[in-house]
């Protein structure tokens, strides 16, 4: 994830939420129906759920690359 964050710096925002210390974790879990750790959530520009990946999967990097490519075509 650190490599992707560096690769897309300035184009996408990445947030890491630690279950045990985040002050609003209960609201986040409820809002996005999180039931696993790790869980990756992609939000659109309006902060609406665009995609949710449970666990760590190679498709996460593929999806990030697809989104970045689509966004770059809009510029």
N, C-alpha and C positions, 0 to 999 in steps of 0.2 A: 504494500500500500504506500510506503514511503516513496518508492520510485515513481509511482503514478502521481502522487501529490506533487513531486518535484517536476515531473514531465508536463503537467497541466497547470502549473503555477500561473496565476493571473487569469486563467480561463475557467477554472472550476474551483469550487471551495470544498475542502474535505474537513470533516469534523470527526474526532474520536471521542466517544462518550463512554466513560468508565462507569459501569453499573454501580459500583460501590460508593462512588463519591459525587456523582452528579446530583445537584440539589432538586432537579425536576424529573428524575428518572421515572417515577411512577406515571407522570403525565405522558412522557414519551412512550413508555411501554404500552400504555392504554391506547394512545392515539394511533400508533402504527401496529398494534397487535403483535408485539415482539414476544416470541416464546423460546428463543434460542440465543446462544452467545457463541461466536459472533454472529451478528446479523447486519447486513449492509442495506441501507435505504438510500434510494436516489430520489431527490425531490426536483420538481420542475421549477421554473422561474417564479412561480406563484406559491412555492412551498407546498405543493400537492404531491402526493406519492406518485412517482413515475414507475418505479420498479423496486422490488424487495427481494433480496437474496439471503436465504437462511444458510448459515454456516459459511465456511470459506470455500469458494469454488472458483475454478479458472474462468467461468463465465463472467465474473465480476470485471476482470481486466478487459475482456472482450467487449462488454457492454460500455465501459468507460470510453474505450477507443471509438466505438460506434457513435456515442453521443458527441464526443469531441469532434469527430469528422463531420457530423451533421451540423453542429454549431459553426464550425469553420466555413461551411458552405453558405451560411446565412450572412456572413460578414461581407 
